[in-house]
Each structure stands twice: as structure tokens, then as C-alpha cells.
Amino acid sequence: MYLPEDLEVRLDAQSSATGISKAELIRRGIALLLDDAERPKRSRKLPAFDSGRPLSPEAMDDAFYEHIKDRAARR
């Protein structure tokens, strides 16, 4: 086994106490770790808005959030 002795002892005790195999406890622990890990973000270019005239910050926010909402609806 690749675990330090103290973890091996604790794993044996947990397995005995719960009736769950050591392998299953290890799988569950790995799943918890990976589920809680922050996933790397894909780098995407921000959408460009060209209306032919400058937008106010509020209008740019509205257009940006509308784009996000449309993309989320397509998923």
C-alpha cells in the first residue's frame, strides 16, 4: 500500500467500523477531493459589441449579461 502507516491504521479502523471496504473508502475520498477542487477555467474571449456608437457602462453591462444569459440557455 502507498499510505503512511498512521493512515493505513485509520483506514483499517474505519473500514472495520463501517463495513465498507478500504478500496471503497479510498474511492469516496478521492471523489470528494475532486468534487471540491476548483476546476480550471477555460479561457474565452469576451464578446465584442459594435453598435457603431459607444455604449454607456450600464448599456455594456446589460448587453454583456444578456449574452451570458443566452449562452446559459443554450446549455
C-alpha positions as a LaTeX table, in Angstrom:
\begin{tabular}{lrrr}
\hline
Residue & $x$ (\AA) & $y$ (\AA) & $z$ (\AA) \\
\hline
Met1 & 0.00 & 0.00 & 0.00 \\
Tyr2 & 1.15 & 3.54 & $-0.66$ \\
Leu3 & $-0.20$ & 5.08 & 2.53 \\
Pro4 & 1.78 & 6.07 & 5.59 \\
Glu5 & 1.31 & 3.62 & 8.44 \\
Asp6 & $-0.84$ & 6.01 & 10.51 \\
Leu7 & $-3.30$ & 6.49 & 7.63 \\
Glu8 & $-3.33$ & 2.75 & 6.97 \\
Val9 & $-4.28$ & 2.11 & 10.60 \\
Arg10 & $-7.04$ & 4.74 & 10.48 \\
Leu11 & $-8.33$ & 3.35 & 7.19 \\
Asp12 & $-8.42$ & $-0.19$ & 8.60 \\
Ala13 & $-10.33$ & 1.06 & 11.65 \\
Gln14 & $-12.85$ & 2.97 & 9.53 \\
Ser15 & $-13.35$ & 0.00 & 7.24 \\
Ser16 & $-13.94$ & $-2.31$ & 10.20 \\
Ala17 & $-16.29$ & 0.13 & 11.91 \\
Thr18 & $-18.42$ & 0.80 & 8.83 \\
Gly19 & $-18.17$ & $-2.48$ & 6.94 \\
Ile20 & $-17.07$ & $-0.54$ & 3.85 \\
Ser21 & $-14.03$ & $-1.86$ & 2.04 \\
Lys22 & $-10.81$ & 0.11 & 2.18 \\
Ala23 & $-10.88$ & 0.45 & $-1.61$ \\
Glu24 & $-14.37$ & 1.96 & $-1.49$ \\
Leu25 & $-13.35$ & 4.39 & 1.27 \\
Ile26 & $-10.37$ & 5.48 & $-0.83$ \\
Arg27 & $-12.59$ & 5.93 & $-3.93$ \\
Arg28 & $-15.04$ & 8.04 & $-1.90$ \\
Gly29 & $-12.24$ & 10.17 & $-0.51$ \\
Ile30 & $-10.81$ & 10.81 & $-3.95$ \\
Ala31 & $-14.28$ & 11.65 & $-5.31$ \\
Leu32 & $-14.83$ & 14.18 & $-2.51$ \\
Leu33 & $-11.47$ & 15.77 & $-3.15$ \\
Leu34 & $-12.06$ & 16.06 & $-6.89$ \\
Asp35 & $-15.64$ & 17.31 & $-6.48$ \\
Asp36 & $-14.46$ & 20.09 & $-4.17$ \\
Ala37 & $-11.47$ & 21.03 & $-6.31$ \\
Glu38 & $-11.81$ & 24.19 & $-8.35$ \\
Arg39 & $-11.99$ & 23.32 & $-11.99$ \\
Pro40 & $-9.66$ & 25.19 & $-14.31$ \\
Lys41 & $-11.44$ & 27.89 & $-16.23$ \\
Arg42 & $-11.36$ & 27.82 & $-19.98$ \\
Ser43 & $-10.05$ & 31.00 & $-21.42$ \\
Arg44 & $-12.51$ & 32.52 & $-23.82$ \\
Lys45 & $-12.51$ & 35.85 & $-25.45$ \\
Leu46 & $-15.10$ & 38.24 & $-24.18$ \\
Pro47 & $-17.76$ & 39.06 & $-26.74$ \\
Ala48 & $-17.24$ & 42.25 & $-28.70$ \\
Phe49 & $-20.13$ & 44.62 & $-29.12$ \\
Asp50 & $-20.01$ & 47.01 & $-32.03$ \\
Ser51 & $-23.12$ & 49.11 & $-32.32$ \\
Gly52 & $-21.41$ & 51.80 & $-34.33$ \\
Arg53 & $-21.58$ & 54.12 & $-31.34$ \\
Pro54 & $-20.03$ & 53.99 & $-27.88$ \\
Leu55 & $-22.12$ & 52.34 & $-25.19$ \\
Ser56 & $-22.55$ & 53.62 & $-21.68$ \\
Pro57 & $-21.16$ & 51.36 & $-18.95$ \\
Glu58 & $-24.73$ & 50.42 & $-17.98$ \\
Ala59 & $-25.64$ & 49.53 & $-21.57$ \\
Met60 & $-22.44$ & 47.49 & $-21.93$ \\
Asp61 & $-23.30$ & 45.60 & $-18.71$ \\
Asp62 & $-26.82$ & 44.92 & $-19.98$ \\
Ala63 & $-25.51$ & 43.62 & $-23.33$ \\
Phe64 & $-22.85$ & 41.51 & $-21.63$ \\
Tyr65 & $-25.27$ & 39.90 & $-19.17$ \\
Glu66 & $-27.79$ & 39.28 & $-21.95$ \\
His67 & $-25.07$ & 37.44 & $-23.88$ \\
Ile68 & $-24.26$ & 35.33 & $-20.80$ \\
Lys69 & $-27.94$ & 34.54 & $-20.24$ \\
Asp70 & $-28.35$ & 33.49 & $-23.90$ \\
Arg71 & $-25.30$ & 31.21 & $-23.71$ \\
Ala72 & $-26.52$ & 29.63 & $-20.47$ \\
Ala73 & $-29.94$ & 28.96 & $-22.01$ \\
Arg74 & $-28.27$ & 27.01 & $-24.84$ \\
Arg75 & $-26.57$ & 24.59 & $-22.43$ \\
\hline
\end{tabular}
